[in-house]
Amino acid sequence: MEPYIDAHCHVWTPDLAHYPLAHGFAKSDMSPASFTAEELLAACRPAGVGRVNLIQMSYYEFDNRYMLDMIKQYPDRFVGTAIVDPLAADSAAAMRRLFAGGVRAFRIQPQYSKLPPARWLEPEGYRAMFALASETRAALSCLIDPSGFPEVDRMCTRYPRAPVIIDHLGRIGVDGTLRDADVDALCALARHENVHVKVGAFYALGKKTPPYHDLLPLIKRVVKAFTPQRCLWESDSPFQVVNHKYADSLALIRDWDGLTPEDRDWLLFRSAQETLFRPLAI
């Protein structure tokens, strides 16, 4: 099997009869119109990526069935990051029900708590999710920008054993500007030994142009702060491949001269393997 692991990809299907969209979404929102598991594998395998952590797509909101079905169909290729409702009666029970389907992590974000970023982790459901993550070692994957970092710091202080992942380099530079204060705030989270960072979504950060070398100072600081053992490369496909190439994202890390071979292995597969492809304590 191809050696690398992509820690973050989305899949969806135009088959709306079997997999309907969540309330508020329309077929016209799906862009591209299709990115099935098979289309993902066709994109990633030629680049040397054999395994992928699938991220539940927002089009389906809390209905994780398509992702679960793809994990069942390709169990050697995929694990999943599901979404559960933090405002539901028992978010922890919903997490437990998903473990058997190959789910190893859960996406969390202010949108689902319906609170501003300064308070986004206050709902009781998120407290229960952090508690269960501490017990089972399931990861909590945060889709946030720097305004959400203080709440992560608060909850990781309260639940130090909970594995937490910051997606997309904390979306630093999504507006085109890489601010030192934002990088400082992200790197400060490295004091929590179970916080990890996904290094990717390069198409959306900084100059947003391959070969993405303008992002290397940011990446170097993050990797130094967290160590390669807590950094996971991600492409964030299919968005990476809409206007850019899948290989563009991989090449930034694979061809980075500043990495030792061991550090490169951690970034490209070992960190994801240890964080997302390991058995849970259930």
Secondary structure by P-SEA (a helix, b strand, c coil): cccccccbbbbbbcccccccccccccccccccccccaaaaaaaccccccccccccccccccccaaaaaaaaaaccccccbbbbbbcccccaaaaaaaaccccccbbbbcccccccccccccccaaaaaaaaaaaaccbbbbbbccccaaaaaaaaaaacccbbbbbcccccccccccccaaaaaaaaaacccccbbbbccccccccccccccccaaaaaaaaaaacccccbbbbcccccccccccaaaaaaaccccccccaaaaaaaccaaaaacccccccc
